[in-house]
Amino acid sequence: MISARTVADGGPGRGPPAAILRAVHDDIARMAQHLAPRGGERLAGTAGELARPVLAVGSSMPVGELEVVFRSPDVGCVVVEDDAGGRTGIITRAGLAAALTGRLGYGRAVLERRPAATVTDWAPLVVDPATRVPDVATRAMARSGEHRYDDVLVTGRTWAAAGTADIMRSLVAALAERATHDPLTGLPSRQATRHALARRCELVRGSGTRVVVVLFDVRAMAALNARHGQEVGDLVLSGLASRIVELLPRGCEAGRVEGDRFAVLATLPSLDDLHAAASAEMVRQHLLSGLATPAVHAGRQVWPALHSAVVWSVAGSADPDELLGTAEARLAQDAVRAGMPA
C-alpha cells in the first residue's frame, strides 16, 4: 500500500525493465560503487593523472647497484637513459627479477657487474600526459605478452610512470560510471536510481521507517528547446541537477529518470501516518522552493516552471517498482487534469 500527495504535470512513466537487464545493471552499479574514487576525488581521465614520478638512471649503472634501488617497495620501475644518448628504456621490478634469476639460476652472478643497459627494455610504451586512459589501455594491451603488463612511461619535465593495473582499474571505473550516470547532468541514471531505491526499500523492510520518492518534471521542455535551442535546454537541465544536489537534505540522493524528469529519494524515521505525510511533503516543498531560483548560468527568462509529486511507502514495507510507478502515474494523471500533454 502507498500513500501519496501530488502537485504534478508530466508524461507517463516507462514500465519496469526486464528482470535480466535489471540484474545486469545492478551488477554494474555495484561495480561502480566499488571502483568509485573516495574522498571527493574524480576518475582519472588521462595518463598524466595516473602517473607517478619515477627514478631515472644511466645505462652504465651496474646491475648490482640497480638491484639495491629496487629494494625499496615503492620502486616499481626505473627509467634508463642511454649514456650514449638517443634512447630511453625501462626496467621493471618483474623484468629485473627474471633477469637475475636466469634460466639456470646464475643470472645474478653473471649480470651483477654488467651495465643496466643489459637488462633494459629499449622499446617501452611512452605516452603524452594528455593521452586518454582508454587509448593508453588499448596500446598497453596490444603489446606482446612478455611486456603487456609493464608500466607505461609518461613524458614531462621529469619522467613518470603509470601502472597497467591502475590504468585498467581507471578504465573499468570510467565504463561503470558511464553505464550508471547521465553524461549531461552527472546524476545517476534511471536504472542507477532504481537500484538505489531498491536498496532503500530493502533496508526499511520490517522496520517502522518509510521510503520517500519525490519527482520533478519540467513543464514545456520541448517548447523551451524550440524557442531557445538545445544548448540552452541542456544548460537548464544541468543547472537543475546542480541545484537539486545543493538542496538535498542529508541522507537523500537524486537521479535523472527521464529527459526532463528528476527523482529524489529519502528515508523517513519511524513516524505515524500523519507525521510521515507531513515530513514527505516538507521534503518536496523544501526542494521545490529552492529550485524556483535560477542557476547561475541560466537566466530567469529560460528558467522553467516545475511540477512535482511525492510518494511514500507504508511503514516497514516498500516496493521500488510500485513507488516509482505510482509517482509517475500520478504525474500523468495530473497532467491530463491540468490539460497538459501527457
Summary of the structure (lengths in Angstrom):
residues: 342
radius of gyration: 28.1
end to end distance: 25.3
largest distance: 88.5
contacts: 1091
relative contact order: 0.17
helix: 44%
strand: 20%
